[in-house]
Amino acid sequence: HRDLHSFPTRRSSDLLEDRPVLWIVKKSGQREAFDREKLLKGFAKACEKLPVPLEQIEEAVSRIEETLRETGQGEVSSMTVGSLAMMELRDIHKVAYVRFASVYREFTDVSSFVEEISRLRDERNGQR
């Protein structure tokens, strides 16, 4: 059982993959290369102290990366990455989902949390 905070670092041989760089366009318009480790750390933070195996987090991040690469576009918005992450976390653990959503959607007060939790409860009860 590996610690959520000790992700393997990439070796230089790993970087020689025959994959084009995937660019993420942030809200500010700034571009940065897709960083799998950054996404893993975000998931780890959301899942901290929850019964979520590291393998489940790694699989979710792999699915997100594959989905982004399958678009065939050289760049995608950070909003797309965030939406995919939220969909994965919703299936992994509801508390992790709300934690991530609070940062991603920039919750500013308790009512934002209450609204999101109510939305989750309604979905669970089939009242979508």
VOMAR-722568 format. One record per atom (N, C-alpha, C, O, CB): residue number from 0; residue in three letters; x, y negated, z negated. Coordinates in Angstrom, 2 decimals. Glycine has a CB too. Layout:
BEGIN
NUM,ALA,X,Y,Z;
...
***
This chain:
BEGIN
0,HIS,0.85,1.19,0.00;
0,HIS,0.00,0.00,0.00;
0,HIS,0.89,-1.24,0.00;
0,HIS,1.63,-1.48,-0.95;
0,HIS,-0.96,-0.01,-1.23;
1,ARG,0.80,-2.02,1.06;
1,ARG,1.67,-3.20,1.20;
1,ARG,1.00,-4.43,0.60;
1,ARG,-0.23,-4.53,0.55;
1,ARG,2.01,-3.45,2.67;
2,ASP,1.83,-5.34,0.16;
2,ASP,1.38,-6.60,-0.41;
2,ASP,0.87,-7.50,0.72;
2,ASP,1.48,-7.57,1.78;
2,ASP,2.52,-7.30,-1.20;
3,LEU,-0.25,-8.17,0.49;
3,LEU,-0.82,-9.06,1.50;
3,LEU,0.09,-10.21,1.88;
3,LEU,-0.10,-10.83,2.93;
3,LEU,-2.13,-9.59,1.03;
4,HIS,1.06,-10.52,1.04;
4,HIS,1.90,-11.68,1.30;
4,HIS,3.24,-11.32,1.91;
4,HIS,4.07,-12.20,2.13;
4,HIS,2.12,-12.45,0.03;
5,SER,3.47,-10.04,2.17;
5,SER,4.76,-9.65,2.74;
5,SER,4.55,-9.03,4.11;
5,SER,4.67,-7.82,4.29;
5,SER,5.49,-8.67,1.81;
6,PHE,4.23,-9.87,5.07;
6,PHE,4.04,-9.40,6.43;
6,PHE,5.40,-9.16,7.06;
6,PHE,6.35,-9.89,6.79;
6,PHE,3.21,-10.40,7.26;
7,PRO,5.49,-8.14,7.90;
7,PRO,6.78,-7.90,8.56;
7,PRO,7.12,-9.08,9.47;
7,PRO,6.25,-9.63,10.15;
7,PRO,6.74,-6.58,9.38;
8,THR,8.36,-9.45,9.48;
8,THR,8.77,-10.55,10.35;
8,THR,9.10,-9.98,11.71;
8,THR,9.48,-8.81,11.83;
8,THR,9.98,-11.33,9.76;
9,ARG,8.97,-10.78,12.73;
9,ARG,9.24,-10.32,14.08;
9,ARG,10.73,-10.32,14.34;
9,ARG,11.44,-11.28,14.01;
9,ARG,8.50,-11.20,15.11;
10,ARG,11.19,-9.25,14.94;
10,ARG,12.59,-9.17,15.34;
10,ARG,12.73,-9.81,16.71;
10,ARG,11.75,-9.93,17.44;
10,ARG,13.10,-7.70,15.36;
11,SER,13.95,-10.21,17.07;
11,SER,14.15,-10.84,18.38;
11,SER,13.72,-9.89,19.50;
11,SER,13.25,-10.35,20.54;
11,SER,15.62,-11.24,18.56;
12,SER,13.88,-8.57,19.31;
12,SER,13.46,-7.63,20.34;
12,SER,11.95,-7.66,20.53;
12,SER,11.45,-7.41,21.63;
12,SER,13.91,-6.20,19.98;
13,ASP,11.21,-7.97,19.47;
13,ASP,9.75,-8.08,19.58;
13,ASP,9.35,-9.27,20.45;
13,ASP,8.31,-9.24,21.12;
13,ASP,9.11,-8.21,18.19;
14,LEU,10.17,-10.30,20.44;
14,LEU,9.84,-11.52,21.17;
14,LEU,10.08,-11.38,22.66;
14,LEU,9.69,-12.26,23.44;
14,LEU,10.66,-12.69,20.62;
15,LEU,10.70,-10.30,23.07;
15,LEU,10.99,-10.10,24.48;
15,LEU,9.85,-9.43,25.22;
15,LEU,10.01,-9.00,26.36;
15,LEU,12.24,-9.29,24.64;
16,GLU,8.70,-9.35,24.58;
16,GLU,7.54,-8.75,25.22;
16,GLU,7.26,-9.47,26.53;
16,GLU,7.57,-10.64,26.70;
16,GLU,6.31,-8.81,24.29;
17,ASP,6.67,-8.74,27.44;
17,ASP,6.37,-9.30,28.75;
17,ASP,5.00,-9.99,28.73;
17,ASP,4.17,-9.75,29.61;
17,ASP,6.41,-8.21,29.83;
18,ARG,4.78,-10.83,27.75;
18,ARG,3.50,-11.53,27.62;
18,ARG,3.73,-13.02,27.76;
18,ARG,4.68,-13.57,27.19;
18,ARG,2.82,-11.21,26.27;
19,PRO,2.87,-13.68,28.51;
19,PRO,3.00,-15.14,28.59;
19,PRO,2.62,-15.78,27.26;
19,PRO,1.88,-15.20,26.47;
19,PRO,2.12,-15.70,29.74;
20,VAL,3.13,-16.96,27.02;
20,VAL,2.79,-17.69,25.79;
20,VAL,1.32,-18.09,25.85;
20,VAL,0.83,-18.56,26.88;
20,VAL,3.70,-18.96,25.61;
21,LEU,0.63,-17.89,24.75;
21,LEU,-0.76,-18.29,24.64;
21,LEU,-0.77,-19.59,23.84;
21,LEU,-0.32,-19.62,22.69;
21,LEU,-1.65,-17.17,23.95;
22,TRP,-1.28,-20.65,24.42;
22,TRP,-1.28,-21.95,23.76;
22,TRP,-2.62,-22.20,23.08;
22,TRP,-3.68,-21.90,23.63;
22,TRP,-0.97,-23.07,24.76;
23,ILE,-2.55,-22.76,21.88;
23,ILE,-3.74,-23.13,21.13;
23,ILE,-3.83,-24.65,21.15;
23,ILE,-2.88,-25.35,20.80;
23,ILE,-3.69,-22.57,19.65;
24,VAL,-4.98,-25.16,21.57;
24,VAL,-5.20,-26.60,21.62;
24,VAL,-5.96,-27.00,20.37;
24,VAL,-7.10,-26.59,20.17;
24,VAL,-5.98,-27.02,22.92;
25,LYS,-5.31,-27.81,19.54;
25,LYS,-5.91,-28.24,18.27;
25,LYS,-6.91,-29.38,18.51;
25,LYS,-6.97,-29.95,19.60;
25,LYS,-4.81,-28.69,17.27;
26,LYS,-7.68,-29.69,17.46;
26,LYS,-8.68,-30.77,17.57;
26,LYS,-8.05,-32.09,18.02;
26,LYS,-8.67,-32.86,18.75;
26,LYS,-9.38,-30.98,16.22;
27,SER,-6.82,-32.33,17.59;
27,SER,-6.12,-33.57,17.93;
27,SER,-5.65,-33.61,19.38;
27,SER,-5.21,-34.64,19.88;
27,SER,-4.93,-33.76,17.01;
28,GLY,-5.76,-32.45,20.07;
28,GLY,-5.27,-32.37,21.44;
28,GLY,-3.85,-31.80,21.50;
28,GLY,-3.36,-31.45,22.57;
28,GLY,-5.32,-33.74,22.09;
29,GLN,-3.21,-31.72,20.35;
29,GLN,-1.86,-31.17,20.27;
29,GLN,-1.90,-29.68,20.59;
29,GLN,-2.86,-28.99,20.24;
29,GLN,-1.23,-31.42,18.86;
30,ARG,-0.85,-29.19,21.26;
30,ARG,-0.78,-27.77,21.61;
30,ARG,0.32,-27.09,20.80;
30,ARG,1.38,-27.67,20.55;
30,ARG,-0.53,-27.59,23.13;
31,GLU,0.05,-25.86,20.40;
31,GLU,1.09,-25.06,19.76;
31,GLU,0.92,-23.61,20.20;
31,GLU,-0.19,-23.18,20.52;
31,GLU,1.02,-25.19,18.19;
32,ALA,2.00,-22.88,20.22;
32,ALA,1.95,-21.48,20.62;
32,ALA,1.14,-20.68,19.60;
32,ALA,1.20,-20.95,18.40;
32,ALA,3.38,-20.89,20.77;
33,PHE,0.38,-19.71,20.08;
33,PHE,-0.38,-18.84,19.19;
33,PHE,0.60,-18.19,18.22;
33,PHE,1.64,-17.66,18.62;
33,PHE,-1.18,-17.76,19.98;
34,ASP,0.25,-18.23,16.94;
34,ASP,1.12,-17.69,15.89;
34,ASP,0.35,-16.63,15.12;
34,ASP,-0.45,-16.94,14.23;
34,ASP,1.62,-18.83,14.94;
35,ARG,0.61,-15.38,15.46;
35,ARG,-0.06,-14.25,14.81;
35,ARG,0.17,-14.27,13.31;
35,ARG,-0.75,-13.97,12.54;
35,ARG,0.44,-12.93,15.41;
36,GLU,1.38,-14.61,12.88;
36,GLU,1.71,-14.62,11.45;
36,GLU,0.87,-15.67,10.71;
36,GLU,0.44,-15.43,9.58;
36,GLU,3.22,-14.90,11.24;
37,LYS,0.65,-16.80,11.33;
37,LYS,-0.17,-17.85,10.71;
37,LYS,-1.60,-17.36,10.50;
37,LYS,-2.21,-17.62,9.46;
37,LYS,-0.16,-19.14,11.59;
38,LEU,-2.13,-16.65,11.49;
38,LEU,-3.48,-16.11,11.38;
38,LEU,-3.53,-15.02,10.30;
38,LEU,-4.49,-14.96,9.53;
38,LEU,-3.94,-15.54,12.73;
39,LEU,-2.51,-14.16,10.25;
39,LEU,-2.44,-13.13,9.21;
39,LEU,-2.43,-13.76,7.82;
39,LEU,-3.11,-13.28,6.91;
39,LEU,-1.20,-12.25,9.40;
40,LYS,-1.67,-14.82,7.66;
40,LYS,-1.59,-15.49,6.35;
40,LYS,-2.92,-16.14,5.98;
40,LYS,-3.31,-16.14,4.81;
40,LYS,-0.47,-16.55,6.36;
41,GLY,-3.62,-16.69,6.96;
41,GLY,-4.93,-17.27,6.71;
41,GLY,-5.93,-16.21,6.25;
41,GLY,-6.73,-16.44,5.33;
41,GLY,-5.46,-17.97,7.95;
42,PHE,-5.88,-15.05,6.90;
42,PHE,-6.74,-13.94,6.50;
42,PHE,-6.37,-13.46,5.10;
42,PHE,-7.25,-13.19,4.28;
42,PHE,-6.65,-12.79,7.51;
43,ALA,-5.07,-13.34,4.84;
43,ALA,-4.61,-12.87,3.53;
43,ALA,-5.09,-13.81,2.43;
43,ALA,-5.51,-13.36,1.36;
43,ALA,-3.07,-12.76,3.50;
44,LYS,-5.03,-15.10,2.69;
44,LYS,-5.48,-16.10,1.71;
44,LYS,-6.99,-15.94,1.46;
44,LYS,-7.44,-15.97,0.31;
44,LYS,-5.16,-17.54,2.21;
45,ALA,-7.75,-15.76,2.54;
45,ALA,-9.20,-15.60,2.40;
45,ALA,-9.56,-14.31,1.65;
45,ALA,-10.56,-14.26,0.94;
45,ALA,-9.88,-15.60,3.77;
46,CYS,-8.73,-13.28,1.82;
46,CYS,-9.02,-11.96,1.22;
46,CYS,-8.30,-11.74,-0.12;
46,CYS,-8.39,-10.67,-0.70;
46,CYS,-8.62,-10.86,2.18;
47,GLU,-7.61,-12.77,-0.58;
47,GLU,-6.84,-12.64,-1.82;
47,GLU,-7.70,-12.15,-2.98;
47,GLU,-8.80,-12.65,-3.20;
47,GLU,-6.20,-13.99,-2.19;
48,LYS,-7.18,-11.15,-3.71;
48,LYS,-7.84,-10.56,-4.87;
48,LYS,-9.17,-9.87,-4.54;
48,LYS,-10.00,-9.67,-5.42;
48,LYS,-8.07,-11.62,-5.91;
49,LEU,-9.35,-9.52,-3.27;
49,LEU,-10.54,-8.77,-2.84;
49,LEU,-10.07,-7.39,-2.39;
49,LEU,-8.92,-7.23,-1.98;
49,LEU,-11.32,-9.52,-1.69;
50,PRO,-10.95,-6.39,-2.46;
50,PRO,-10.55,-5.03,-2.07;
50,PRO,-10.52,-4.85,-0.55;
50,PRO,-11.29,-4.06,0.00;
50,PRO,-11.51,-4.02,-2.69;
51,VAL,-9.63,-5.57,0.11;
51,VAL,-9.51,-5.50,1.56;
51,VAL,-8.11,-4.98,1.90;
51,VAL,-7.11,-5.64,1.60;
51,VAL,-9.77,-6.90,2.22;
52,PRO,-8.03,-3.80,2.53;
52,PRO,-6.72,-3.25,2.88;
52,PRO,-6.00,-4.10,3.94;
52,PRO,-6.63,-4.65,4.85;
52,PRO,-6.87,-1.82,3.38;
53,LEU,-4.70,-4.20,3.82;
53,LEU,-3.89,-4.96,4.77;
53,LEU,-4.12,-4.46,6.19;
53,LEU,-4.16,-5.26,7.13;
53,LEU,-2.40,-4.87,4.40;
54,GLU,-4.27,-3.17,6.35;
54,GLU,-4.48,-2.60,7.69;
54,GLU,-5.74,-3.17,8.34;
54,GLU,-5.77,-3.40,9.54;
54,GLU,-4.59,-1.07,7.61;
55,GLN,-6.77,-3.39,7.53;
55,GLN,-8.02,-3.96,8.06;
55,GLN,-7.79,-5.40,8.54;
55,GLN,-8.35,-5.81,9.56;
55,GLN,-9.13,-3.92,6.99;
56,ILE,-6.99,-6.14,7.81;
56,ILE,-6.66,-7.51,8.21;
56,ILE,-5.86,-7.49,9.50;
56,ILE,-6.14,-8.25,10.43;
56,ILE,-5.87,-8.23,7.09;
57,GLU,-4.85,-6.63,9.56;
57,GLU,-4.01,-6.54,10.76;
57,GLU,-4.82,-6.15,11.99;
57,GLU,-4.60,-6.70,13.07;
57,GLU,-2.87,-5.54,10.54;
58,GLU,-5.75,-5.22,11.83;
58,GLU,-6.60,-4.81,12.94;
58,GLU,-7.48,-5.96,13.43;
58,GLU,-7.65,-6.16,14.63;
58,GLU,-7.48,-3.61,12.53;
59,ALA,-8.03,-6.72,12.49;
59,ALA,-8.88,-7.86,12.86;
59,ALA,-8.07,-8.91,13.63;
59,ALA,-8.54,-9.43,14.64;
59,ALA,-9.50,-8.50,11.59;
60,VAL,-6.87,-9.20,13.15;
60,VAL,-6.02,-10.18,13.83;
60,VAL,-5.63,-9.67,15.22;
60,VAL,-5.57,-10.45,16.17;
60,VAL,-4.75,-10.48,12.99;
61,SER,-5.37,-8.38,15.34;
61,SER,-5.06,-7.80,16.66;
61,SER,-6.23,-7.94,17.61;
61,SER,-6.05,-8.26,18.79;
61,SER,-4.68,-6.32,16.51;
62,ARG,-7.45,-7.71,17.11;
62,ARG,-8.64,-7.86,17.96;
62,ARG,-8.79,-9.31,18.43;
62,ARG,-9.12,-9.56,19.59;
62,ARG,-9.91,-7.42,17.20;
63,ILE,-8.54,-10.25,17.52;
63,ILE,-8.64,-11.67,17.89;
63,ILE,-7.61,-11.99,18.97;
63,ILE,-7.95,-12.62,19.98;
63,ILE,-8.44,-12.58,16.66;
64,GLU,-6.38,-11.58,18.76;
64,GLU,-5.32,-11.88,19.73;
64,GLU,-5.66,-11.26,21.10;
64,GLU,-5.50,-11.91,22.13;
64,GLU,-3.95,-11.35,19.23;
65,GLU,-6.12,-10.01,21.10;
65,GLU,-6.48,-9.35,22.36;
65,GLU,-7.61,-10.10,23.06;
65,GLU,-7.56,-10.32,24.27;
65,GLU,-6.89,-7.89,22.11;
66,THR,-8.63,-10.49,22.29;
66,THR,-9.76,-11.23,22.86;
66,THR,-9.27,-12.53,23.51;
66,THR,-9.70,-12.88,24.60;
66,THR,-10.81,-11.54,21.77;
67,LEU,-8.38,-13.23,22.82;
67,LEU,-7.86,-14.49,23.36;
67,LEU,-7.06,-14.25,24.64;
67,LEU,-7.19,-15.00,25.60;
67,LEU,-6.98,-15.20,22.32;
68,ARG,-6.24,-13.22,24.64;
68,ARG,-5.42,-12.91,25.82;
68,ARG,-6.26,-12.42,26.99;
68,ARG,-5.93,-12.67,28.15;
68,ARG,-4.36,-11.87,25.46;
69,GLU,-7.35,-11.71,26.68;
69,GLU,-8.21,-11.18,27.74;
69,GLU,-8.96,-12.28,28.50;
69,GLU,-9.49,-12.03,29.58;
69,GLU,-9.21,-10.20,27.15;
70,THR,-9.00,-13.48,27.95;
70,THR,-9.66,-14.57,28.66;
70,THR,-8.90,-14.89,29.94;
70,THR,-9.46,-15.42,30.89;
70,THR,-9.77,-15.83,27.77;
71,GLY,-7.61,-14.55,29.95;
71,GLY,-6.80,-14.83,31.12;
71,GLY,-6.39,-16.29,31.23;
71,GLY,-5.72,-16.69,32.19;
71,GLY,-7.54,-14.43,32.36;
72,GLN,-6.78,-17.08,30.25;
72,GLN,-6.42,-18.50,30.25;
72,GLN,-5.12,-18.66,29.49;
72,GLN,-4.85,-17.92,28.55;
72,GLN,-7.54,-19.38,29.64;
73,GLY,-4.33,-19.63,29.88;
73,GLY,-3.06,-19.87,29.20;
73,GLY,-3.23,-20.62,27.90;
73,GLY,-2.32,-20.66,27.08;
73,GLY,-2.15,-20.64,30.09;
74,GLU,-4.42,-21.20,27.70;
74,GLU,-4.67,-21.93,26.46;
74,GLU,-6.12,-21.80,26.04;
74,GLU,-7.02,-21.69,26.87;
74,GLU,-4.29,-23.40,26.61;
75,VAL,-6.32,-21.81,24.73;
75,VAL,-7.67,-21.75,24.16;
75,VAL,-7.75,-22.75,23.01;
75,VAL,-6.72,-23.15,22.45;
75,VAL,-8.01,-20.30,23.66;
76,SER,-8.93,-23.16,22.68;
76,SER,-9.09,-24.15,21.61;
76,SER,-8.96,-23.49,20.24;
76,SER,-9.24,-22.31,20.07;
76,SER,-10.46,-24.85,21.73;
77,SER,-8.52,-24.28,19.28;
77,SER,-8.42,-23.79,17.91;
77,SER,-9.82,-23.45,17.39;
77,SER,-9.97,-22.61,16.50;
77,SER,-7.74,-24.84,17.00;
78,MET,-10.83,-24.10,17.94;
78,MET,-12.22,-23.81,17.55;
78,MET,-12.57,-22.37,17.93;
78,MET,-13.28,-21.68,17.19;
78,MET,-13.20,-24.81,18.23;
79,THR,-12.10,-21.92,19.08;
79,THR,-12.35,-20.54,19.52;
79,THR,-11.69,-19.56,18.57;
79,THR,-12.30,-18.57,18.16;
79,THR,-11.84,-20.32,20.97;
80,VAL,-10.44,-19.84,18.20;
80,VAL,-9.71,-18.97,17.27;
80,VAL,-10.46,-18.92,15.94;
80,VAL,-10.66,-17.85,15.37;
80,VAL,-8.25,-19.48,17.06;
81,GLY,-10.88,-20.08,15.44;
81,GLY,-11.59,-20.15,14.17;
81,GLY,-12.91,-19.40,14.20;
81,GLY,-13.26,-18.71,13.24;
81,GLY,-11.84,-21.58,13.79;
82,SER,-13.64,-19.51,15.30;
82,SER,-14.92,-18.81,15.43;
82,SER,-14.72,-17.30,15.44;
82,SER,-15.47,-16.56,14.80;
82,SER,-15.65,-19.25,16.70;
83,LEU,-13.70,-16.84,16.17;
83,LEU,-13.40,-15.40,16.20;
83,LEU,-13.00,-14.91,14.81;
83,LEU,-13.40,-13.83,14.39;
83,LEU,-12.28,-15.10,17.21;
84,ALA,-12.20,-15.71,14.11;
84,ALA,-11.76,-15.34,12.77;
84,ALA,-12.96,-15.23,11.83;
84,ALA,-13.04,-14.31,11.02;
84,ALA,-10.74,-16.36,12.22;
85,MET,-13.88,-16.16,11.93;
85,MET,-15.05,-16.13,11.06;
85,MET,-15.92,-14.92,11.35;
85,MET,-16.48,-14.32,10.43;
85,MET,-15.87,-17.41,11.22;
86,MET,-16.05,-14.54,12.62;
86,MET,-16.85,-13.35,12.96;
86,MET,-16.21,-12.09,12.37;
86,MET,-16.91,-11.22,11.84;
86,MET,-16.99,-13.21,14.50;
87,GLU,-14.89,-12.00,12.45;
87,GLU,-14.19,-10.84,11.88;
87,GLU,-14.35,-10.81,10.36;
87,GLU,-14.66,-9.77,9.79;
87,GLU,-12.69,-10.87,12.26;
88,LEU,-14.14,-11.96,9.72;
88,LEU,-14.22,-12.01,8.26;
88,LEU,-15.63,-11.74,7.74;
88,LEU,-15.80,-11.17,6.67;
88,LEU,-13.74,-13.36,7.76;
89,ARG,-16.62,-12.14,8.49;
89,ARG,-18.01,-11.88,8.09;
89,ARG,-18.23,-10.38,7.96;
89,ARG,-18.94,-9.93,7.06;
89,ARG,-19.01,-12.48,9.13;
90,ASP,-17.61,-9.60,8.85;
90,ASP,-17.75,-8.14,8.80;
90,ASP,-16.86,-7.50,7.75;
90,ASP,-17.18,-6.43,7.23;
90,ASP,-17.44,-7.55,10.16;
91,ILE,-15.74,-8.14,7.43;
91,ILE,-14.78,-7.57,6.48;
91,ILE,-15.26,-7.74,5.04;
91,ILE,-15.34,-6.77,4.28;
91,ILE,-13.40,-8.23,6.65;
92,HIS,-15.58,-8.98,4.67;
92,HIS,-15.99,-9.25,3.28;
92,HIS,-16.64,-10.63,3.24;
92,HIS,-16.06,-11.61,3.70;
92,HIS,-14.76,-9.18,2.28;
93,LYS,-17.84,-10.70,2.68;
93,LYS,-18.61,-11.96,2.68;
93,LYS,-17.90,-13.07,1.89;
93,LYS,-17.96,-14.23,2.27;
93,LYS,-19.99,-11.72,2.09;
94,VAL,-17.24,-12.71,0.79;
94,VAL,-16.53,-13.73,0.00;
94,VAL,-15.36,-14.29,0.81;
94,VAL,-15.12,-15.50,0.82;
94,VAL,-16.02,-13.13,-1.36;
95,ALA,-14.64,-13.42,1.50;
95,ALA,-13.52,-13.87,2.34;
95,ALA,-14.05,-14.79,3.44;
95,ALA,-13.42,-15.79,3.79;
95,ALA,-12.77,-12.66,2.96;
96,TYR,-15.20,-14.44,3.98;
96,TYR,-15.82,-15.25,5.02;
96,TYR,-16.12,-16.67,4.51;
96,TYR,-15.80,-17.66,5.17;
96,TYR,-17.11,-14.58,5.52;
97,VAL,-16.74,-16.75,3.34;
97,VAL,-17.10,-18.06,2.79;
97,VAL,-15.85,-18.86,2.45;
97,VAL,-15.81,-20.07,2.67;
97,VAL,-17.99,-17.90,1.52;
98,ARG,-14.82,-18.20,1.92;
98,ARG,-13.56,-18.90,1.64;
98,ARG,-12.98,-19.50,2.92;
98,ARG,-12.61,-20.67,2.95;
98,ARG,-12.53,-17.94,0.99;
99,PHE,-12.92,-18.69,3.96;
99,PHE,-12.36,-19.17,5.23;
99,PHE,-13.22,-20.28,5.81;
99,PHE,-12.71,-21.30,6.27;
99,PHE,-12.24,-18.00,6.24;
100,ALA,-14.54,-20.08,5.77;
100,ALA,-15.46,-21.08,6.30;
100,ALA,-15.31,-22.41,5.58;
100,ALA,-15.42,-23.47,6.20;
100,ALA,-16.91,-20.59,6.18;
101,SER,-15.05,-22.36,4.28;
101,SER,-14.93,-23.60,3.51;
101,SER,-13.76,-24.46,4.00;
101,SER,-13.83,-25.68,3.95;
101,SER,-14.77,-23.29,2.03;
102,VAL,-12.71,-23.82,4.45;
102,VAL,-11.55,-24.55,4.97;
102,VAL,-11.79,-24.91,6.43;
102,VAL,-11.60,-26.06,6.84;
102,VAL,-10.25,-23.72,4.81;
103,TYR,-12.20,-23.92,7.22;
103,TYR,-12.38,-24.10,8.66;
103,TYR,-13.44,-25.16,8.97;
103,TYR,-13.25,-26.00,9.84;
103,TYR,-12.75,-22.78,9.31;
104,ARG,-14.55,-25.10,8.26;
104,ARG,-15.64,-26.06,8.49;
104,ARG,-15.53,-27.30,7.60;
104,ARG,-16.40,-28.17,7.63;
104,ARG,-16.98,-25.39,8.25;
105,GLU,-14.46,-27.36,6.82;
105,GLU,-14.18,-28.52,5.98;
105,GLU,-15.32,-28.86,5.03;
105,GLU,-15.81,-29.99,5.01;
105,GLU,-13.87,-29.73,6.84;
106,PHE,-15.75,-27.85,4.25;
106,PHE,-16.79,-28.10,3.26;
106,PHE,-16.31,-29.21,2.32;
106,PHE,-15.17,-29.19,1.85;
106,PHE,-17.15,-26.80,2.46;
107,THR,-17.19,-30.17,2.06;
107,THR,-16.79,-31.29,1.21;
107,THR,-17.50,-31.31,-0.14;
107,THR,-17.14,-32.08,-1.03;
107,THR,-17.06,-32.57,1.93;
108,ASP,-18.52,-30.47,-0.28;
108,ASP,-19.23,-30.45,-1.56;
108,ASP,-19.89,-29.09,-1.78;
108,ASP,-19.88,-28.23,-0.90;
108,ASP,-20.29,-31.58,-1.61;
109,VAL,-20.44,-28.91,-2.95;
109,VAL,-21.05,-27.64,-3.33;
109,VAL,-22.22,-27.29,-2.41;
109,VAL,-22.43,-26.11,-2.10;
109,VAL,-21.53,-27.69,-4.78;
110,SER,-22.96,-28.27,-1.96;
110,SER,-24.12,-27.97,-1.12;
110,SER,-23.70,-27.27,0.18;
110,SER,-24.46,-26.48,0.73;
110,SER,-24.90,-29.26,-0.80;
111,SER,-22.51,-27.56,0.68;
111,SER,-22.02,-26.88,1.88;
111,SER,-21.85,-25.39,1.62;
111,SER,-22.18,-24.56,2.46;
111,SER,-20.69,-27.49,2.35;
112,PHE,-21.33,-25.06,0.44;
112,PHE,-21.18,-23.65,0.06;
112,PHE,-22.55,-22.99,-0.07;
112,PHE,-22.77,-21.88,0.42;
112,PHE,-20.39,-23.52,-1.28;
113,VAL,-23.47,-23.68,-0.73;
113,VAL,-24.81,-23.13,-0.96;
113,VAL,-25.50,-22.86,0.38;
113,VAL,-26.13,-21.82,0.55;
113,VAL,-25.66,-24.11,-1.82;
114,GLU,-25.37,-23.79,1.33;
114,GLU,-26.00,-23.61,2.64;
114,GLU,-25.43,-22.39,3.35;
114,GLU,-26.18,-21.60,3.92;
114,GLU,-25.81,-24.86,3.51;
115,GLU,-24.11,-22.23,3.31;
115,GLU,-23.48,-21.09,3.99;
115,GLU,-23.87,-19.77,3.33;
115,GLU,-24.14,-18.79,4.02;
115,GLU,-21.95,-21.24,3.98;
116,ILE,-23.90,-19.75,2.02;
116,ILE,-24.29,-18.53,1.30;
116,ILE,-25.76,-18.21,1.58;
116,ILE,-26.12,-17.05,1.74;
116,ILE,-24.05,-18.69,-0.23;
117,SER,-26.60,-19.22,1.64;
117,SER,-28.02,-19.00,1.97;
117,SER,-28.16,-18.43,3.37;
117,SER,-28.99,-17.55,3.61;
117,SER,-28.81,-20.32,1.85;
118,ARG,-27.36,-18.94,4.30;
118,ARG,-27.40,-18.44,5.67;
118,ARG,-27.00,-16.95,5.70;
118,ARG,-27.63,-16.16,6.40;
118,ARG,-26.45,-19.27,6.58;
119,LEU,-25.96,-16.59,4.95;
119,LEU,-25.55,-15.18,4.86;
119,LEU,-26.65,-14.31,4.26;
119,LEU,-26.92,-13.22,4.75;
119,LEU,-24.26,-15.06,4.03;
120,ARG,-27.26,-14.81,3.21;
120,ARG,-28.33,-14.06,2.54;
120,ARG,-29.50,-13.86,3.49;
120,ARG,-30.07,-12.77,3.56;
120,ARG,-28.80,-14.79,1.26;
121,ASP,-29.87,-14.90,4.22;
121,ASP,-30.98,-14.80,5.18;
121,ASP,-30.68,-13.78,6.27;
121,ASP,-31.55,-13.00,6.66;
121,ASP,-31.28,-16.16,5.80;
122,GLU,-29.44,-13.78,6.77;
122,GLU,-29.04,-12.81,7.79;
122,GLU,-29.15,-11.40,7.26;
122,GLU,-29.65,-10.50,7.94;
122,GLU,-27.61,-13.07,8.28;
123,ARG,-28.68,-11.19,6.02;
123,ARG,-28.71,-9.87,5.41;
123,ARG,-30.16,-9.39,5.26;
123,ARG,-30.45,-8.20,5.40;
123,ARG,-28.01,-9.89,4.03;
124,ASN,-31.06,-10.32,4.99;
124,ASN,-32.46,-9.98,4.79;
124,ASN,-33.24,-9.99,6.10;
124,ASN,-34.47,-9.85,6.10;
124,ASN,-33.10,-10.94,3.80;
125,GLY,-32.54,-10.16,7.20;
125,GLY,-33.20,-10.13,8.52;
125,GLY,-34.02,-11.34,8.86;
125,GLY,-34.93,-11.25,9.68;
125,GLY,-34.05,-8.96,8.60;
126,GLN,-33.73,-12.46,8.24;
126,GLN,-34.51,-13.67,8.46;
126,GLN,-33.76,-14.67,9.33;
126,GLN,-33.86,-15.87,9.11;
126,GLN,-34.88,-14.30,7.13;
127,ARG,-33.02,-14.19,10.27;
127,ARG,-32.15,-15.05,11.06;
127,ARG,-32.86,-16.12,11.79;
127,ARG,-32.23,-16.91,12.49;
127,ARG,-31.40,-14.27,12.01;
***
